Amino acid sequence: MADYDENAVMQVTTAPEENLPEKSGRGIRFLTDFWEEKYLQEYIRDGGSKIKFVTGRRGSGKTYFLQLMSALARKQDYKTVQFSARDVWMHDFREIYIEIFRQCDILDCLEAVGNHLIAEMGYDHRDIPEGMRFIDYLSQNGMGDALTRREIRTLLKQLFLDNPLLDNNFALACSMLTGSILGYPVLEEQNRELLLAWLEGDRTVKLSQLRAMGFYPSRITKYNARHMLRSLAEIIRMGGHSGLFIAIDDLEILVSRSSLEPVHYTKMKREDTYESIRQLIDDIDSMKNIMFLYAFDRTLIDDENAGLKSYQALWMRIQNEILGERFNRFADMSDLDRLAAQEYTPEVIISISESLAGRQKNTVPLDHEKAEGIVKQAHAGAVGIPGLIQAAMQEVRDDV
């Protein structure tokens, strides 16, 4: 069979979410539906945090899986972040934090926090004319007196500075930015841009300019970036979201020796990456409402000299599950090849083909013999999850 077209598979199987073909909960949905229920709807939303790893050979469906989980996270009202290890340096957690921050739209979250503050004061933000700030609305209605302004300051302090999950400087910056959204306390545009640049880790920001504004932050580095990420996740939760979902693909680039790759990891950078992930695993219980999902080709496991097994401090933390006969959906490392071999039975392939045939004109579902042939390819290691689905798609078309 020819190489599968992952983009074609993604278009057919992920948008919109409710039209996914595997409504029976089998196949890849055997795992994603379980994670959606146990993690996205319950554990992470309730304040937990988790790191998961997905592996498999090339073509097993890792990118497909990440995109599907991200779609399910958005459906559950998470802020979602997706990027490739080919595009962001993984050895410095500061770079990871910056990419996450850029994709999260913190001002959107702070506006939602401001709306919560408005409600706490007994008002409805929907009553404020579009483009008008809260303080101007109060003044227009004769309620912008000194007592009311003091109440705004007090609530901002309670929301941000008294929150133990927020770094003090992160909290002060967010308090000032929320005040600027409300219109009080007043924040000049130049200072607003300075605060946002500092939160994003911009090294060109002069700390002396920030000190002139009344607070004394340090620069964001790989040493404090995880603490800043915890603060960002708390702001996202305060903004009314279920939490933060982060999907990182192509981690196998750590062991790639191809000169065509956009980044190249030296032994030192590779080990720094492994140590960074180890530290994240050790710190994850101190975070709340965050889920990390890393995906990588099996070469990252199979390469004894440069892969995960070469860094025992990390490998010991992610391979401690006991393998049983059945696929363990709670395991921190999931092998999509094993999932495909277990869950993609001829009946599941027929079900997929029936769903596809129902959405494409002049098509008919597969018979049991053809479905068995597709499944045999999976058991022989010839095709992964996206390939299984595309094989069903192609057979449905060929039957016309």
Protein Blocks (a to p, Z undefined) as FASTA:
>chain_A
ZZddfklmmmmmmccfklpfklnopajllmmmmmmmmmmmmmmmnopacddddeddehil
mmmmmmmmmmmmmmnopacddddfklpcfkbmklmmmmmmmmnommlmmmmmmmmmmmmn
opafklpcghiafklmmmmnopacfklmmmmmmmmmmmmmmpmkbcfklmmmmmmmmmmm
nopacddfklmmmmmmmmnopakbcfklmmmnopacddddfklmmmmmmmmmmmmmmnop
abdcdddehklmmmpcbfkbmbdcdfklmmmmmmmmmmmmmmmmmpghiacdddddfklm
mmmmlmmmlmmmlmmmmmmcccdfbdcfkbmbdcfklmmmmmmcfklmmmmmmmmmmmpg
hiacddfklmmmmmmmmmnopacfklmmmmmmmmmmmmZZ
